[in-house]
């Protein structure tokens, strides 16, 4: 079967990490891409689950909300002074990040 070249545009950092991982697996990035393409053709599908970015962000937000809810349940007995101190600490942290 004749071989052809294929050009793919990607982020430079992603390419470097991918290439390094492929080398750790004992193959070239080219071999890994060929394995991926053969799997797609053979199964007529992407061989791993793909989630929309929005769905992943929503899942992450749901996890944060659940963590926050659990955290709030642990703090139900906080005084108003403790709450205000925590708010002030968060504001100071956010200000320091800017």
Backbone torsions as a table, in degrees:
resi	resn	phi	psi	omega
1	UNK	NA	136.0	-178.6
2	UNK	-69.7	143.3	178.5
3	UNK	-98.3	143.4	176.3
4	UNK	-132.0	156.2	177.4
5	UNK	-89.9	148.5	177.9
6	UNK	-134.3	133.2	179.5
7	UNK	-105.7	133.0	178.6
8	UNK	-127.4	130.4	176.2
9	UNK	-91.0	133.3	179.1
10	UNK	-152.4	168.3	176.7
11	UNK	-65.5	137.6	-176.9
12	UNK	-60.3	-41.6	-179.8
13	UNK	-66.3	-42.2	178.4
14	UNK	-60.2	-44.0	179.4
15	UNK	-60.6	-44.3	-178.8
16	UNK	-63.1	-46.9	-179.9
17	UNK	-63.5	-44.5	179.3
18	UNK	-60.2	-47.1	-179.8
19	UNK	-60.7	-44.3	179.4
20	UNK	-63.4	-42.1	178.4
21	UNK	-64.6	-42.6	178.4
22	UNK	-58.7	-41.8	178.2
23	UNK	-62.6	-39.3	176.7
24	UNK	-62.7	-32.8	178.8
25	UNK	-79.3	-5.8	178.5
26	UNK	85.6	26.3	178.6
27	UNK	-144.4	165.6	176.2
28	UNK	-85.6	163.6	175.2
29	UNK	-61.6	-36.2	178.0
30	UNK	-60.4	-45.6	178.3
31	UNK	-62.5	-43.1	179.7
32	UNK	-61.3	-42.2	178.6
33	UNK	-64.8	-38.5	177.0
34	UNK	-64.9	-39.6	176.8
35	UNK	-61.8	-45.0	179.3
36	UNK	-60.1	-48.8	-177.9
37	UNK	-62.8	-40.4	178.1
38	UNK	-63.7	-39.9	179.0
39	UNK	-64.4	-40.3	178.1
40	UNK	-62.5	-46.2	-178.5
41	UNK	-65.0	-45.3	-177.3
42	UNK	-65.9	-39.9	-176.5
43	UNK	-95.4	-10.0	-175.7
44	UNK	53.8	37.3	178.4
45	UNK	-160.4	166.5	173.4
46	UNK	-78.5	128.9	-171.5
47	UNK	-79.6	27.7	174.3
48	UNK	-158.9	156.8	-178.5
49	UNK	-68.3	140.8	176.9
50	UNK	-120.0	125.6	177.2
51	UNK	-110.6	141.8	175.4
52	UNK	-63.9	145.6	-179.3
53	UNK	-54.3	-42.0	-179.8
54	UNK	-60.7	-39.3	179.2
55	UNK	-65.3	-39.7	179.3
56	UNK	-66.4	-40.6	178.4
57	UNK	-64.7	-41.1	178.8
58	UNK	-62.8	-42.4	178.4
59	UNK	-62.3	-42.7	178.8
60	UNK	-61.9	-43.8	178.8
61	UNK	-63.1	-40.0	178.5
62	UNK	-63.0	-39.3	178.0
63	UNK	-64.5	-42.4	178.1
64	UNK	-63.3	-42.8	178.8
65	UNK	-61.8	-42.4	179.4
66	UNK	-64.7	-42.8	177.7
67	UNK	-61.5	-42.8	179.0
68	UNK	-64.2	-41.3	179.4
69	UNK	-62.0	-44.6	179.0
70	UNK	-63.9	-41.4	178.9
71	UNK	-62.8	-41.3	179.6
72	UNK	-65.3	-36.1	178.2
73	UNK	-62.6	-34.5	179.2
74	UNK	-72.3	-19.5	-175.1
75	UNK	-105.8	14.3	-175.4
76	UNK	-58.7	-23.3	-176.8
77	UNK	-98.5	19.2	179.5
78	UNK	-73.7	146.0	175.0
79	UNK	-82.0	165.9	178.9
80	UNK	-63.2	-34.4	177.6
81	UNK	-65.5	-39.6	177.9
82	UNK	-66.4	-40.1	178.3
83	UNK	-63.4	-46.8	179.4
84	UNK	-62.1	-38.8	178.1
85	UNK	-64.3	-39.8	178.9
86	UNK	-67.2	-40.3	176.9
87	UNK	-61.7	-45.1	179.7
88	UNK	-61.7	-40.4	179.0
89	UNK	-64.3	-41.3	178.4
90	UNK	-65.1	-42.0	178.9
91	UNK	-63.8	-41.9	179.4
92	UNK	-64.6	-40.4	178.5
93	UNK	-64.0	-44.2	178.6
94	UNK	-64.5	-38.5	179.4
95	UNK	-66.1	-38.5	-179.6
96	UNK	-67.0	-30.8	-179.7
97	UNK	-71.7	-27.0	-177.1
98	UNK	-78.1	NA	NA
